[in-house]
Amino acid sequence: MLRHALLAVFLILFMACSGPTVQRGTDDPDIDQTAMSTRLDRADLEHAMDKWLTTFDASGFVHNLPSGNRTISVLEIKNETSEHIGSALRTLITSVETKLVNGGVFDVVANDDVLKSAIVQERLRGDMVDPDTMAALGKELGVNYFVHGRVGDTTEKLQDARRVQYTLFLKVTEVATRRTVFQEQIDITKQISS
């Protein structure tokens, strides 16, 4: 009887001490396949980057780019959603910068350098950058083009399901003329149900 009681206590303590199971993505490559929430995850960011880069690289803007005017910087992607996706958007900004650097077509001024400028901190509004600010930043930093954008959402809930439809707009604005020289819309839908 005492033996059974000790065994029961041991089992209870053993079960209480065991924690959640942790898996590495390198051990299970399919670990990233399942969405865990309605927030943007790595698969969503890769989809956005692939779509943007495919259309950007094939655009008339890139193919007709004059030599000597190849300095670009990524400003911000404004979160106009009800979701907490700020860190995902910062990751997307860095991914865009990385692809531009590795593409070899543009000289890239780091986002951190641009955001340190007091002008940007005071004047960025939504996905529109004040034209005077853009011209001043371009002159100050030697930037010819800015990538910037915004993401909005439509959220719906029905019984036990919640769906978020994201719309991401990324555009390139020429500093000298203040005109949009390239823009792409990327749609991403996430749903969670119980």
N, C-alpha and C positions, 0 to 999 in steps of 0.2 A: 504494500500500500504506500509506504513511504517512497519506494522507488518510483511509483507512478506519479506521485505528487511532485517529486523532484524533476522527473522527466517533463511534466506539464509546465512547471516553472521555467525550466531550461528552454523549452520550445517557445513559450511566450516571450522570454527575454531575447531569444534569437530572432524571432519575427519582429520584435519592437526595434531591434538594432539594425535590421536591414533597411537600406534606403532605396530610393528610386534607381531604376536602371539607367545607366548612361551609355550612349553609343557614339562612336566617332563616325564622321562621314567617310573617312578613309577606309573604315572597316565595312561600311554598308553604303555603297554609292547611291542607293535608292532612297536614302534618308531624307533628301531634299525634295523628293517627288510629291509628297503629300503636303497640302497647305494646312497650317496649324491655326490660322486666324484670318480675319478679313484685312489685316494690314498688308502692306507690300513686303514680299519676301524676295530672296535672291532670284528665284525663277522669274518673278515679275520684273525685277530690275534688268535681268539678262534679256528678257523679251523686249523691254523698252529700248535698251541699248542696241539690240540687233536691228529692230525696226528703224530707229532713228539713224543709225550709221549706214544702213543699206540705202535709204533714200537720200541721206546727206551726201554720201560718196558718189552717188549717181546723179546728183543735182547739177543743173547748169551753173549754179553758183561756184561749186568746187571745180568743175571742168573749165570754166572761163575765168578763173581767179588770176588777176594780174600779178606778175612777179613783183616782189617788193612790198606787197600789201598782204602779208600773211601772218600778222600777229593777232592772236585771238585770246579771249579770256572767258571763263564761265562765271557768270554772276550767281544769282540765286534762282532756285525754283521755289516759288511761293506755294505754301500749303494752304489751299482754300477748301479743305475737306473737314469733315467731322472726325476724322481718324488721326491718331497720333503717329504720323509717318515722317516726322522731321529727320530722324536718323537715316531712314531709307533714302530720303531726298538728298541728304548730304553725301551718302554713299554713291548715289546716281551722279551727282556733280563731279565727284572724284573719278568715277568711271568714265564720264565724258572727257574729262581732262586727260586721263590716261590714254584713252583711245586717240585723242587728238595729238598727243605727244608722240605716241608710237606710230601713228600714221605717217609722220614725216612731212606732211604738207604744210603745217602751220607751226609757227613759233608760239608757244603757249605761255601766257603770264599767269602764274598760279592764283587760284581763287583766294587764297589766304592773303596775298599781297594786295589784291583789289579790295577785299573786305576791310582791310586795315585802314583804308582811306576814309577819313571823316566824311567826305562828300557822299560816299555810298551809304554810310550809316544813316545819314540825314535824309537822303533823297529817294531811296528805292521805294517805289509804291506799286504793289501788285506785280503784274508781269510787265508793266510799263515802266521804263526807266526814263526819267525826265530828260528830254533831249539836251538841255544845257549841261546837265550832270554827265551824260554820256560823252559829250564832246570834251568836257573838262577832263574826265577820266582818261579818255583816249589820248589826249594830248599829254597829260601828266605821266601816263604809264606806257605810251607808245603803242597803244592797242588800236587795231583797225576794226576789229569785230568783237561783239559780245554775244555769247550764248546765254539766254535767260528764258524763263518760262513760269508756268504755274500748273498746278494740278487741282482739279475740282472733282466733286463726286455727286452721285445720286444714290441715296441709301433708301432701301425699302425693307420692310419687315412684314412677314405674313406668317401667322401662327408661330411655328418653331423655327422658321428660316429667316435669315437676314442676309441681304445681298447688297454689296457695295460695287457700284460701277464707277471706276476712276476714268477721268479724261485728262491726259497729260499733254500740254502744249509746250513744245520746245522750239525756240526760234533763234535766228542769228540776225543781229542788227548791225549794219555798217555804220561806224562812228561818224565818218565824214558827211554822209548824206542823211543819216538818221532814218534810213529806210530798212524795212525787213527784207533781207535777201534770201532767207530760207525759213520755212516753218513746217513742222510736222505735228500731227495729232496722233497720239497713241492711246488706245482704249484697253483697259484691263478690268476684268470682272472677277470678284471674289464672292463666295457664298459660304455661309456656315449654317448648319442645321443640326438640331438635336434629335 
